[in-house]
Amino acid sequence: MPARTGSAQRVLVNAALLAGVLTGCSEAPPDDAQASANASADAKSAVAVSGGSIGAAGSACGLPVTFDIAEGWKAEAVDAEAAPEKAGGSGSGIGGELADAVLHQGPVTVACEVDAKPAGHIGYLRVWTGDPGEDDARAVLEAFVAAEDGASRAKYRTFRTGGLTGAEVEYLYTSELLDETKRERALAVTTSGGPVVLHLGGMDTEEHEAMLPAYELAKRTLRAD
């Protein structure tokens, strides 16, 4: 799988070092469920313009799947093996440990980051991949969420797209450092090349909702490569 080992690693490691701050930005109160549901529905109904696709050989990120990214968003491959060494000088340093913690979550490893900043948002659509196995998409996604400290109120559903049947989850993430909560979501599919997880975070819930059209575009155009 092709990967670039320059700026993508620096971005990822910086994100790891700032994770306590960025994941702790506030959201609307979790008990304001109706308002949040209305905002989510409005965001989902918006249509993101495609800025091209990734996943195929020769694209910014080589993956077991292909999908469209929103116009203005920028994709970069992540070299998970090289990033810890770049962070701390060796894989055993504190910087390396922080990077490793961000690179791996449950059964999958981050392979690609699609940055929303060029399109005016603060957040990423991250793509995680794993080794082929017997777990179905729901099991992979449950393990992914379980590995995220601070995740709660997960709601799972099944979806179908491009000949694939996958699992999707919406949940809350609470920062222990700042005691604040925001919404996140992810989806998982299994392919002959292994499981793939697409995760949408965001600086806070408002940014997350604003980026939903890009997430829905990726989900709608998802295909096995």
N, CA, C and O of each residue as an XYZ file, in Angstrom:
900
protein
N       0.846     -1.180      0.000
C       0.000      0.000      0.000
C       0.881      1.228      0.000
O       1.712      1.360      0.899
N       0.749      2.152     -0.971
C       1.628      3.296     -1.054
C       1.428      4.229      0.106
O       0.306      4.376      0.590
N       2.488      4.870      0.571
C       2.364      5.790      1.691
C       3.444      6.835      1.584
O       4.545      6.556      1.110
N       3.129      8.054      2.030
C       4.126      9.106      2.061
C       4.549      9.316      3.505
O       3.711      9.312      4.407
N       5.828      9.496      3.726
C       6.343      9.482      5.092
C       6.787     10.847      5.583
O       7.517     10.920      6.571
N       6.378     11.936      4.936
C       6.815     13.262      5.336
C       5.815     13.969      6.196
O       5.702     13.696      7.391
N       5.061     14.912      5.572
C       4.165     15.764      6.338
C       3.046     14.996      7.016
O       2.551     15.423      8.059
N       2.637     13.871      6.444
C       1.535     13.129      7.050
C       1.890     12.661      8.445
O       1.052     12.721      9.345
N       3.126     12.192      8.649
C       3.530     11.746      9.978
C       3.596     12.921     10.950
O       3.171     12.804     12.100
N       4.133     14.062     10.485
C       4.235     15.207     11.380
C       2.866     15.677     11.820
O       2.678     16.028     12.984
N       1.911     15.689     10.912
C       0.550     16.077     11.255
C      -0.036     15.112     12.267
O      -0.649     15.531     13.249
N       0.153     13.809     12.031
C      -0.422     12.805     12.917
C       0.176     12.887     14.299
O      -0.545     12.804     15.294
N       1.503     13.050     14.380
C       2.152     13.111     15.684
C       1.750     14.364     16.433
O       1.501     14.310     17.638
N       1.682     15.507     15.735
C       1.212     16.722     16.384
C      -0.194     16.539     16.920
O      -0.520     17.024     18.004
N      -1.026     15.844     16.166
C      -2.387     15.578     16.626
C      -2.366     14.729     17.886
O      -3.182     14.931     18.785
N      -1.438     13.781     17.958
C      -1.338     12.927     19.139
C      -0.977     13.749     20.356
O      -1.558     13.559     21.425
N      -0.023     14.666     20.214
C       0.430     15.460     21.341
C      -0.631     16.444     21.813
O      -0.643     16.836     22.979
N      -1.519     16.842     20.909
C      -2.565     17.798     21.253
C      -3.910     17.130     21.467
O      -4.923     17.817     21.595
N      -3.943     15.812     21.508
C      -5.209     15.093     21.530
C      -6.069     15.483     22.713
O      -7.289     15.589     22.585
N      -5.451     15.699     23.866
C      -6.235     16.038     25.050
C      -6.976     17.339     24.894
O      -8.070     17.499     25.436
N      -6.388     18.297     24.144
C      -7.040     19.589     23.931
C      -8.098     19.497     22.850
O      -9.236     19.921     23.053
N      -7.729     18.945     21.695
C      -8.628     18.943     20.546
C      -9.865     18.101     20.788
O     -10.955     18.481     20.361
N      -9.726     16.951     21.472
C     -10.886     16.095     21.678
C     -11.764     16.587     22.804
O     -12.841     16.039     23.039
N     -11.314     17.620     23.505
C     -12.101     18.077     24.630
C     -12.952     19.293     24.347
O     -13.602     19.801     25.261
N     -12.978     19.784     23.117
C     -13.771     20.968     22.812
C     -15.243     20.678     23.008
O     -15.694     19.555     22.784
N     -15.996     21.685     23.426
C     -17.354     21.446     23.903
C     -18.335     21.238     22.774
O     -18.100     21.629     21.630
N     -19.448     20.608     23.130
C     -20.563     20.407     22.218
C     -21.830     20.905     22.882
O     -21.807     21.294     24.049
N     -22.926     20.899     22.160
C     -24.207     21.149     22.785
C     -24.426     20.074     23.838
O     -23.958     18.952     23.642
N     -25.118     20.355     24.958
C     -25.308     19.369     26.002
C     -25.881     18.079     25.444
O     -26.791     18.116     24.617
N     -25.350     16.909     25.895
C     -25.814     15.630     25.360
C     -27.302     15.401     25.542
O     -27.910     14.666     24.763
N     -27.917     16.030     26.580
C     -29.337     15.783     26.795
C     -30.214     16.612     25.857
O     -31.434     16.449     25.849
N     -29.604     17.500     25.068
C     -30.357     18.259     24.085
C     -30.471     17.415     22.821
O     -30.012     17.814     21.752
N     -31.088     16.245     22.957
C     -31.076     15.240     21.896
C     -31.826     15.698     20.650
O     -31.366     15.453     19.535
N     -32.979     16.362     20.818
C     -33.776     16.735     19.667
C     -33.070     17.762     18.797
O     -33.080     17.661     17.570
N     -32.451     18.761     19.443
C     -31.731     19.779     18.687
C     -30.566     19.161     17.920
O     -30.321     19.497     16.761
N     -29.859     18.260     18.582
C     -28.738     17.599     17.921
C     -29.213     16.736     16.759
O     -28.584     16.711     15.701
N     -30.325     16.028     16.956
C     -30.866     15.177     15.898
C     -31.284     16.011     14.696
O     -31.067     15.611     13.552
N     -31.890     17.182     14.956
C     -32.303     18.056     13.860
C     -31.093     18.570     13.082
O     -31.112     18.616     11.852
N     -30.031     18.959     13.811
C     -28.820     19.444     13.151
C     -28.183     18.345     12.323
O     -27.708     18.586     11.213
N     -28.175     17.136     12.868
C     -27.592     16.009     12.144
C     -28.371     15.712     10.876
O     -27.784     15.445      9.827
N     -29.698     15.759     10.972
C     -30.531     15.492      9.796
C     -30.304     16.544      8.720
O     -30.237     16.221      7.534
N     -30.186     17.809      9.136
C     -29.937     18.880      8.169
C     -28.592     18.685      7.477
O     -28.472     18.867      6.266
N     -27.574     18.310      8.272
C     -26.241     18.111      7.696
C     -26.231     16.939      6.730
O     -25.596     17.003      5.677
N     -26.936     15.864      7.086
C     -26.964     14.691      6.220
C     -27.659     14.986      4.899
O     -27.318     14.407      3.868
N     -28.646     15.899      4.933
C     -29.394     16.199      3.722
C     -28.590     17.090      2.766
O     -28.901     17.163      1.577
N     -27.560     17.764      3.282
C     -26.710     18.586      2.422
C     -25.899     17.679      1.499
O     -25.606     16.533      1.838
N     -25.547     18.200      0.348
C     -24.833     17.406     -0.650
C     -23.421     17.965     -0.808
O     -23.243     19.143     -1.120
N     -22.419     17.113     -0.589
C     -21.032     17.516     -0.788
C     -20.633     17.275     -2.240
O     -20.981     16.246     -2.820
N     -19.913     18.209     -2.820
C     -19.411     18.077     -4.180
C     -18.141     17.236     -4.150
O     -17.253     17.476     -3.331
N     -18.054     16.261     -5.034
C     -16.881     15.394     -5.070
C     -15.653     16.142     -5.576
O     -15.714     16.901     -6.543
N     -14.540     15.905     -4.892
C     -13.269     16.463     -5.331
C     -12.344     15.393     -5.877
O     -11.136     15.603     -5.978
N     -12.912     14.234     -6.234
C     -12.120     13.123     -6.734
C     -12.207     11.933     -5.802
O     -12.837     12.014     -4.748
N     -11.588     10.845     -6.174
C     -11.651      9.632     -5.362
C     -10.261      9.215     -4.907
O      -9.255      9.583     -5.515
N     -10.221      8.439     -3.823
C      -8.971      7.877     -3.324
C      -9.165      6.385     -3.100
O     -10.288      5.881     -3.095
N      -8.055      5.694     -2.916
C      -8.100      4.266     -2.646
C      -7.456      3.436     -3.727
O      -6.803      2.436     -3.430
N      -7.626      3.829     -4.981
C      -7.048      3.067     -6.088
C      -5.541      3.284     -6.159
O      -5.022      4.277     -5.649
N      -4.849      2.350     -6.791
C      -3.411      2.497     -6.990
C      -3.133      3.803     -7.731
O      -3.789      4.117     -8.724
N      -2.159      4.553     -7.239
C      -1.813      5.821     -7.858
C      -2.521      7.013     -7.252
O      -2.154      8.153     -7.538
N      -3.543      6.779     -6.407
C      -4.221      7.887     -5.739
C      -3.442      8.271     -4.484
O      -2.444      7.632     -4.150
N      -3.896      9.309     -3.793
C      -3.176      9.791     -2.613
C      -3.020      8.712     -1.554
O      -2.008      8.676     -0.853
N      -4.013      7.825     -1.428
C      -3.962      6.728     -0.464
C      -4.373      5.436     -1.160
O      -5.467      5.355     -1.720
N      -3.516      4.438     -1.130
C      -3.874      3.135     -1.660
C      -4.566      2.322     -0.583
O      -4.002      2.113      0.491
N      -5.791      1.856     -0.855
C      -6.625      1.213      0.161
C      -7.347      0.005     -0.420
O      -7.383     -0.159     -1.639
N      -7.925     -0.845      0.430
C      -8.734     -1.959     -0.079
C     -10.082     -1.517     -0.631
O     -10.815     -2.320     -1.208
N     -10.412     -0.226     -0.452
C     -11.662      0.332     -0.952
C     -11.359      1.628     -1.699
O     -10.269      2.188     -1.578
N     -12.327      2.089     -2.465
C     -12.263      3.422     -3.057
C     -13.483      4.207     -2.616
O     -14.531      3.623     -2.339
N     -13.356      5.528     -2.549
C     -14.499      6.392     -2.258
C     -14.149      7.822     -2.635
O     -12.977      8.172     -2.776
N     -15.180      8.643     -2.796
C     -14.984     10.041     -3.153
C     -14.727     10.878     -1.910
O     -15.304     10.624     -0.852
N     -13.865     11.868     -2.039
C     -13.666     12.843     -0.972
C     -14.254     14.174     -1.419
O     -14.319     14.472     -2.611
N     -14.677     14.961     -0.449
C     -15.338     16.224     -0.757
C     -14.365     17.220     -1.368
O     -13.165     17.193     -1.096
N     -14.903     18.083     -2.185
C     -14.103     19.120     -2.839
C     -13.385     19.963     -1.794
O     -13.997     20.417     -0.827
N     -12.105     20.166     -1.987
C     -11.317     20.982     -1.065
C     -10.614     20.194      0.018
O      -9.632     20.672      0.586
N     -11.095     18.991      0.320
C     -10.442     18.163      1.329
C      -9.168     17.569      0.734
O      -9.103     17.297     -0.464
N      -8.146     17.367      1.586
C      -6.859     16.874      1.101
C      -6.496     15.554      1.775
O      -6.458     15.466      3.003
N      -6.231     14.531      0.966
C      -5.888     13.203      1.486
C      -4.384     12.996      1.474
O      -3.697     13.371      0.524
N      -3.881     12.390      2.548
C      -2.472     12.006      2.616
C      -2.351     10.633      3.266
O      -3.008     10.357      4.270
N      -1.518      9.781      2.699
C      -1.272      8.471      3.279
C      -0.430      8.612      4.543
O       0.353      9.551      4.680
N      -0.602      7.675      5.454
C       0.144      7.646      6.706
C       0.973      6.374      6.756
O       0.448      5.276      6.568
N       2.248      6.517      7.005
C       3.133      5.366      7.163
C       3.189      5.037      8.650
O       3.953      5.656      9.391
N       2.396      4.077      9.092
C       2.281      3.767     10.511
C       3.560      3.205     11.099
O       3.786      3.321     12.304
N       4.394      2.605     10.281
C       5.636      2.036     10.793
C       6.681      3.112     11.029
O       7.474      3.006     11.965
N       6.697      4.139     10.204
C       7.712      5.178     10.315
C       7.358      6.260     11.319
O       8.256      6.879     11.888
N       6.066      6.509     11.555
C       5.655      7.637     12.393
C       6.189      7.591     13.817
O       6.669      8.621     14.290
N       6.140      6.458     14.546
C       6.668      6.462     15.920
C       8.141      6.813     15.988
O       8.565      7.501     16.916
N       8.930      6.358     15.026
C      10.354      6.664     15.024
C      10.586      8.143     14.773
O      11.480      8.739     15.373
N       9.802      8.736     13.902
C       9.951     10.158     13.621
C       9.538     10.990     14.824
O      10.075     12.075     15.046
N       8.566     10.475     15.617
C       8.070     11.236     16.766
C       9.093     11.309     17.888
O       9.281     12.371     18.481
N       9.757     10.201     18.190
C      10.623     10.184     19.349
C      12.041      9.783     19.075
O      12.810      9.579     20.014
N      12.421      9.660     17.820
C      13.765      9.246     17.504
C      13.914      7.745     17.505
O      14.842      7.201     16.906
N      12.987      7.068     18.188
C      12.944      5.604     18.198
C      11.552      5.188     18.597
O      10.800      5.985     19.158
N      11.201      3.961     18.319
C       9.860      3.494     18.634
C       9.607      3.359     20.113
O       8.459      3.158     20.509
N      10.656      3.461     20.984
C      10.475      3.256     22.410
C      10.397      4.550     23.204
O      10.180      4.509     24.415
N      10.569      5.713     22.549
C      10.510      6.976     23.259
C       9.098      7.381     23.603
O       8.138      6.769     23.135
N       8.963      8.434     24.440
C       7.637      8.904     24.829
C       6.872      9.389     23.606
O       5.687      9.097     23.445
N       7.573     10.144     22.732
C       6.910     10.601     21.514
C       6.455      9.440     20.667
O       5.365      9.464     20.097
N       7.303      8.410     20.584
C       6.935      7.224     19.824
C       5.733      6.515     20.405
O       4.881      6.023     19.665
N       5.654      6.457     21.739
C       4.518      5.805     22.392
C       3.223      6.573     22.126
O       2.174      5.972     21.892
N       3.302      7.913     22.163
C       2.115      8.723     21.884
C       1.643      8.510     20.452
O       0.452      8.338     20.195
N       2.593      8.525     19.529
C       2.229      8.318     18.133
C       1.637      6.939     17.926
O       0.659      6.784     17.194
N       2.226      5.927     18.568
C       1.736      4.565     18.415
C       0.314      4.438     18.940
O      -0.498      3.705     18.377
N       0.010      5.159     20.027
C      -1.330      5.101     20.598
C      -2.368      5.679     19.650
O      -3.513      5.228     19.633
N      -1.978      6.674     18.861
C      -2.905      7.281     17.914
C      -2.973      6.478     16.619
O      -4.003      6.473     15.945
N      -1.892      5.808     16.272
C      -1.833      5.070     15.015
C      -2.673      3.800     15.025
O      -3.183      3.387     13.984
N      -2.820      3.180     16.188
C      -3.510      1.896     16.283
C      -4.727      2.022     17.198
O      -4.637      2.596     18.283
N      -5.851      1.489     16.760
C      -7.051      1.494     17.591
C      -7.811      0.193     17.375
O      -8.350     -0.050     16.295
N      -7.851     -0.637     18.405
C      -8.495     -1.931     18.255
C      -7.772     -2.753     17.208
O      -6.546     -2.861     17.250
N      -8.511     -3.343     16.260
C      -7.892     -4.233     15.275
C      -7.349     -3.533     14.042
O      -6.911     -4.205     13.108
N      -7.363     -2.201     14.007
C      -6.998     -1.488     12.788
C      -5.917     -0.437     13.049
O      -5.680     -0.017     14.181
N      -5.277     -0.032     11.955
C      -4.189      0.946     11.994
C      -4.502      2.051     11.000
O      -4.977      1.781      9.897
N      -4.238      3.298     11.384
C      -4.556      4.407     10.495
C      -3.689      4.331      9.243
O      -2.477      4.128      9.318
N      -4.333      4.498      8.098
C      -3.640      4.391      6.810
C      -3.737      5.666      5.988
O      -2.930      5.879      5.082
N      -4.704      6.510      6.286
C      -4.928      7.705      5.460
C      -5.667      8.753      6.267
O      -6.569      8.432      7.040
N      -5.288      9.995      6.088
C      -5.986     11.125      6.696
C      -6.506     12.038      5.599
O      -5.755     12.437      4.708
N      -7.791     12.370      5.661
C      -8.373     13.321      4.717
C      -8.687     14.580      5.512
O      -9.621     14.602      6.313
N      -7.911     15.614      5.286
C      -7.938     16.835      6.086
C      -9.005     17.795      5.575
O      -9.071     18.091      4.382
N      -9.847     18.282      6.502
C     -10.918     19.201      6.131
C     -10.487     20.659      6.156
O     -11.229     21.518      5.682
N      -9.305     20.967      6.698
C      -8.914     22.371      6.844
C      -8.897     23.147      5.537
O      -9.324     24.302      5.525
N      -8.418     22.565      4.421
C      -8.459     23.336      3.175
C      -9.871     23.713      2.742
O     -10.054     24.645      1.958
N     -10.870     22.994      3.250
C     -12.259     23.297      2.920
C     -12.920     24.168      3.983
O     -14.117     24.446      3.905
N     -12.136     24.602      4.986
C     -12.666     25.527      5.980
C     -13.190     24.902      7.252
O     -13.880     25.570      8.022
N     -12.881     23.633      7.498
C     -13.329     22.963      8.722
C     -12.118     22.458      9.501
O     -11.014     22.366      8.964
N     -12.341     22.134     10.769
C     -11.275     21.623     11.612
C     -11.598     20.183     11.986
O     -12.404     19.926     12.880
N     -10.970     19.263     11.301
C     -11.214     17.854     11.560
C     -10.691     16.993     10.427
O     -10.182     17.491      9.423
N     -10.829     15.689     10.611
C     -10.334     14.724      9.633
C     -11.358     13.618      9.398
O     -12.136     13.275     10.288
N     -11.345     13.077      8.207
C     -11.937     11.777      7.930
C     -10.753     10.828      7.846
O      -9.972     10.887      6.897
N     -10.617      9.952      8.836
C      -9.467      9.043      8.874
C      -9.884      7.652      8.420
O     -10.984      7.183      8.712
N      -8.983      7.013      7.704
C      -9.218      5.661      7.200
C      -8.263      4.720      7.924
O      -7.055      4.953      7.964
N      -8.820      3.653      8.495
C      -8.058      2.661      9.242
C      -8.210      1.313      8.536
O      -9.294      0.978      8.059
N      -7.143      0.558      8.472
C      -7.194     -0.752      7.821
C      -6.595     -1.808      8.752
O      -5.842     -1.489      9.671
N      -6.947     -3.073      8.495
C      -6.441     -4.168      9.310
C      -6.172     -5.396      8.470
O      -6.426     -5.417      7.266
N      -5.654     -6.415      9.126
C      -5.359     -7.666      8.438
C      -6.644     -8.466      8.227
O      -7.558     -8.386      9.047
N      -6.728     -9.231      7.147
C      -7.907    -10.079      6.926
C      -8.121    -11.022      8.109
O      -7.165    -11.526      8.699
N      -9.381    -11.250      8.441
C      -9.714    -12.136      9.557
C     -11.143    -12.611      9.450
O     -11.791    -12.434      8.418
N     -11.637    -13.219     10.523
C     -12.980    -13.791     10.517
C     -14.041    -12.844     11.071
O     -15.233    -13.115     10.918
N     -13.647    -11.747     11.706
C     -14.619    -10.829     12.284
C     -15.412    -10.111     11.200
O     -14.860     -9.710     10.176
N     -16.719     -9.953     11.436
C     -17.529     -9.190     10.488
C     -17.408     -7.709     10.798
O     -16.735     -7.317     11.751
N     -18.068     -6.880      9.980
C     -17.925     -5.428     10.108
C     -18.382     -4.929     11.474
O     -17.754     -4.039     12.047
N     -19.465     -5.491     12.000
C     -19.971     -5.053     13.303
C     -18.944     -5.347     14.410
O     -18.707     -4.505     15.276
N     -18.348     -6.524     14.380
C     -17.358     -6.885     15.397
C     -16.137     -5.982     15.318
O     -15.607     -5.560     16.346
N     -15.687     -5.683     14.105
C     -14.549     -4.784     13.927
C     -14.869     -3.407     14.490
O     -14.049     -2.817     15.194
N     -16.056     -2.893     14.186
C     -16.439     -1.559     14.632
C     -16.605     -1.502     16.146
O     -16.214     -0.517     16.772
N     -17.170     -2.532     16.735
C     -17.323     -2.571     18.189
C     -15.958     -2.564     18.869
O     -15.771     -1.889     19.882
N     -15.005     -3.311     18.317
C     -13.660     -3.338     18.893
C     -12.976     -1.980     18.738
O     -12.235     -1.552     19.622
N     -13.225     -1.306     17.618
C     -12.658      0.024     17.375
C     -13.175      1.023     18.411
O     -12.392      1.784     18.981
N     -14.474      1.025     18.653
C     -15.061      1.955     19.618
C     -14.620      1.603     21.038
O     -14.315      2.495     21.829
N     -14.585      0.320     21.362
C     -14.179     -0.109     22.700
C     -12.760      0.328     23.031
O     -12.424      0.529     24.198
N     -11.927      0.476     22.004
C     -10.532      0.860     22.224
C     -10.358      2.361     22.395
O      -9.252      2.823     22.679
N     -11.421      3.126     22.229
C     -11.336      4.582     22.386
C     -11.805      4.964     23.780
O     -13.004      4.960     24.057
N     -10.865      5.295     24.657
C     -11.212      5.713     26.007
C     -12.086      6.961     25.949
O     -11.752      7.926     25.261
N     -13.195      6.939     26.666
C     -14.091      8.085     26.681
C     -15.285      7.949     25.771
O     -16.144      8.831     25.747
N     -15.365      6.851     25.010
C     -16.513      6.644     24.118
C     -17.703      6.112     24.919
O     -17.539      5.292     25.822
N     -18.903      6.590     24.575
C     -20.114      6.130     25.273
C     -21.323      6.319     24.376
O     -21.248      6.972     23.334
N     -22.444      5.737     24.796
C     -23.738      5.875     24.113
C     -23.665      5.502     22.636
O     -24.255      6.172     21.788
N     -22.949      4.446     22.340
C     -22.803      4.016     20.949
C     -24.103      3.434     20.418
O     -24.744      2.620     21.082
N     -24.489      3.850     19.226
C     -25.683      3.337     18.556
C     -25.273      2.790     17.193
O     -24.766      3.530     16.349
N     -25.490      1.504     16.982
C     -25.052      0.819     15.769
C     -26.204      0.589     14.810
O     -27.358      0.450     15.215
N     -25.863      0.551     13.517
C     -26.838      0.219     12.494
C     -26.109     -0.465     11.342
O     -24.883     -0.397     11.245
N     -26.861     -1.114     10.483
C     -26.309     -1.745      9.290
C     -26.579     -0.861      8.081
O     -27.616     -0.201      8.018
N     -25.666     -0.838      7.127
C     -25.896     -0.098      5.887
C     -25.350     -0.910      4.720
O     -24.537     -1.816      4.904
N     -25.805     -0.575      3.519
C     -25.337     -1.234      2.302
C     -24.979     -0.178      1.266
O     -25.693      0.811      1.098
N     -23.876     -0.396      0.579
C     -23.449      0.524     -0.468
C     -22.446     -0.168     -1.372
O     -21.579     -0.899     -0.894
N     -22.555      0.055     -2.664
C     -21.584     -0.450     -3.613
C     -21.311     -1.935     -3.534
O     -20.183     -2.373     -3.762
N     -22.332     -2.716     -3.213
C     -22.151     -4.151     -3.085
C     -21.569     -4.588     -1.759
O     -21.328     -5.777     -1.550
N     -21.339     -3.641     -0.855
C     -20.796     -3.937      0.468
C     -21.875     -3.811      1.528
O     -22.739     -2.938      1.436
N     -21.833     -4.663      2.521
C     -22.683     -4.537      3.708
C     -21.786     -4.196      4.879
O     -20.842     -4.928      5.179
N     -22.074     -3.095      5.538
C     -21.212     -2.650      6.623
C     -21.979     -2.293      7.872
O     -23.201     -2.428      7.927
N     -21.260     -1.842      8.866
C     -21.827     -1.387     10.128
C     -21.430      0.066     10.341
O     -20.354      0.499      9.929
N     -22.319      0.811     10.991
C     -22.072      2.220     11.252
C     -22.407      2.505     12.709
O     -23.288      1.865     13.285
N     -21.703      3.468     13.309
C     -21.940      3.804     14.709
C     -21.885      5.312     14.902
O     -21.074      6.004     14.287
N     -22.755      5.804     15.760
C     -22.683      7.168     16.267
C     -22.479      7.069     17.767
O     -23.114      6.245     18.424
N     -21.596      7.903     18.322
C     -21.341      7.827     19.756
C     -20.851      9.167     20.281
O     -20.588     10.089     19.509
N     -20.731      9.266     21.591
C     -20.187     10.447     22.238
C     -18.773     10.152     22.710
O     -18.469      9.046     23.158
N     -17.914     11.160     22.603
C     -16.560     11.049     23.142
C     -16.386     12.124     24.208
O     -16.623     13.304     23.951
N     -15.976     11.717     25.397
C     -15.764     12.642     26.501
C     -14.294     12.701     26.854
O     -13.660     11.670     27.084
N     -13.751     13.904     26.897
C     -12.366     14.111     27.298
C     -12.290     14.126     28.818
O     -12.936     14.950     29.465
N     -11.502     13.217     29.392
C     -11.316     13.211     30.843
C     -10.554     14.461     31.291
O     -10.762     14.957     32.398
N      -9.676     14.963     30.429
C      -8.878     16.130     30.778
C      -9.744     17.366     30.982
O      -9.584     18.088     31.966
N     -10.663     17.608     30.045
C     -11.482     18.819     30.097
C     -12.919     18.558     30.511
O     -13.694     19.497     30.686
N     -13.283     17.287     30.669
C     -14.636     16.913     31.074
C     -15.675     17.536     30.140
O     -16.678     18.086     30.593
N     -15.427     17.444     28.844
C     -16.344     17.944     27.830
C     -16.574     16.854     26.790
O     -15.765     15.940     26.636
N     -17.685     16.970     26.088
C     -18.150     15.882     25.225
C     -18.439     16.372     23.812
O     -18.880     17.504     23.612
N     -18.185     15.503     22.837
C     -18.537     15.798     21.452
C     -18.978     14.526     20.757
O     -18.744     13.420     21.245
N     -19.616     14.695     19.618
C     -20.123     13.569     18.848
C     -19.090     13.106     17.817
O     -18.344     13.907     17.255
N     -19.070     11.803     17.588
C     -18.229     11.215     16.560
C     -19.013     10.086     15.897
O     -20.031      9.634     16.421
N     -18.533      9.640     14.749
C     -19.158      8.498     14.084
C     -18.135      7.784     13.223
O     -17.100      8.342     12.857
N     -18.451      6.533     12.910
C     -17.546      5.723     12.110
C     -18.347      4.646     11.402
O     -19.476      4.336     11.784
N     -17.747      4.082     10.369
C     -18.342      2.937      9.688
C     -17.244      1.924      9.401
O     -16.063      2.265      9.345
N     -17.650      0.683      9.223
C     -16.690     -0.377      8.927
C     -17.258     -1.303      7.870
O     -18.458     -1.574      7.840
N     -16.379     -1.786      7.003
C     -16.708     -2.834      6.041
C     -15.560     -3.840      6.055
O     -14.444     -3.521      6.467
N     -15.846     -5.039      5.608
C     -14.787     -6.035      5.462
C     -14.617     -6.333      3.979
O     -15.586     -6.402      3.223
N     -13.358     -6.509      3.585
C     -13.025     -6.796      2.187
C     -12.031     -7.958      2.161
O     -11.552     -8.397      3.207
N     -11.731     -8.442      0.981
C     -10.740     -9.514      0.861
C      -9.361     -9.047      1.309
O      -8.506     -9.861      1.657
N      -9.149     -7.728      1.298
C      -7.871     -7.166      1.750
C      -7.838     -6.843      3.221
O      -6.827     -6.359      3.730
N      -8.950     -7.110      3.926
C      -9.023     -6.834      5.355
C     -10.092     -5.802      5.673
O     -10.687     -5.225      4.763
N     -10.344     -5.562      6.968
C     -11.360     -4.589      7.360
C     -10.914     -3.153      7.114
O      -9.724     -2.839      7.141
N     -11.893     -2.293      6.875
C     -11.644     -0.864      6.678
C     -12.611     -0.091      7.558
O     -13.811     -0.366      7.559
N     -12.096      0.874      8.304
C     -12.921      1.752      9.140
C     -12.727      3.183      8.667
O     -11.594      3.635      8.502
N     -13.824      3.898      8.448
C     -13.795      5.333      8.179
C     -14.339      6.032      9.414
O     -15.443      5.729      9.865
N     -13.569      6.968      9.964
C     -13.946      7.649     11.199
C     -13.984      9.153     10.984
O     -13.043      9.730     10.439
N     -15.064      9.787     11.409
C     -15.196     11.239     11.333
C     -15.252     11.798     12.744
O     -16.162     11.489     13.513
N     -14.268     12.623     13.072
C     -14.256     13.289     14.370
C     -14.656     14.742     14.206
O     -15.786     15.045     13.824
N     -13.721     15.644     14.499
C     -13.995     17.069     14.422
C     -13.584     17.745     15.711
O     -13.561     17.107     16.764
N     -13.259     19.025     15.648
C     -12.832     19.753     16.834
C     -13.919     19.754     17.904
O     -13.626     19.657     19.096
N     -15.169     19.863     17.476
C     -16.300     19.828     18.402
C     -17.510     19.319     17.629
O     -17.409     19.000     16.445
N     -18.646     19.245     18.297
C     -19.840     18.704     17.655
C     -20.303     19.580     16.493
O     -20.782     19.065     15.482
N     -20.164     20.892     16.630
C     -20.580     21.786     15.540
C     -19.773     21.510     14.276
O     -20.329     21.436     13.180
N     -18.451     21.357     14.434
C     -17.622     21.041     13.279
C     -17.946     19.655     12.728
O     -17.962     19.444     11.515
N     -18.203     18.721     13.630
C     -18.559     17.366     13.211
C     -19.802     17.379     12.320
O     -19.822     16.757     11.258
N     -20.831     18.089     12.762
C     -22.067     18.154     11.987
C     -21.843     18.852     10.650
O     -22.436     18.474      9.640
N     -20.988     19.869     10.647
C     -20.723     20.595      9.399
C     -19.999     19.721      8.379
O     -20.120     19.937      7.173
N     -19.242     18.726      8.869
C     -18.479     17.860      7.972
C     -19.247     16.609      7.547
O     -18.741     15.808      6.761
N     -20.460     16.438      8.060
C     -21.231     15.241      7.728
C     -21.464     15.044      6.228
O     -21.414     13.902      5.769
N     -21.714     16.087      5.445
C     -21.896     15.851      4.007
C     -20.700     15.151      3.355
O     -20.879     14.334      2.452
N     -19.493     15.464      3.803
C     -18.304     14.805      3.260
C     -18.270     13.340      3.672
O     -17.899     12.476      2.877
N     -18.654     13.062      4.905
C     -18.722     11.681      5.388
C     -19.770     10.892      4.605
O     -19.526      9.755      4.200
N     -20.936     11.503      4.395
C     -22.008     10.822      3.662
C     -21.612     10.576      2.207
O     -21.996      9.566      1.618
N     -20.846     11.499      1.630
C     -20.342     11.298      0.267
C     -19.430     10.079      0.227
O     -19.551      9.238     -0.664
N     -18.521      9.981      1.186
C     -17.611      8.830      1.239
C     -18.388      7.532      1.418
O     -18.097      6.533      0.761
N     -19.359      7.548      2.293
C     -20.176      6.343      2.543
C     -20.964      5.945      1.296
O     -21.035      4.764      0.959
N     -21.546      6.911      0.620
C     -22.383      6.638     -0.547
C     -21.591      6.092     -1.724
O     -22.111      5.317     -2.527
N     -20.321      6.504     -1.821
C     -19.508      6.110     -2.986
C     -18.529      4.985     -2.658
O     -17.700      4.626     -3.495
N     -18.614      4.429     -1.458
C     -17.681      3.395     -1.029
C     -17.813      2.128     -1.860
O     -18.912      1.604     -2.042
N     -16.687      1.640     -2.360
C     -16.657      0.412     -3.168
C     -15.426     -0.385     -2.804
O     -14.406      0.184     -2.415
N     -15.511     -1.704     -2.928
C     -14.317     -2.543     -2.765
C     -13.424     -2.329     -3.963
O     -13.893     -2.320     -5.101
N     -12.120     -2.153     -3.712
C     -11.194     -1.864     -4.816
C     -10.930     -3.139     -5.626
O     -10.177     -3.107     -6.599
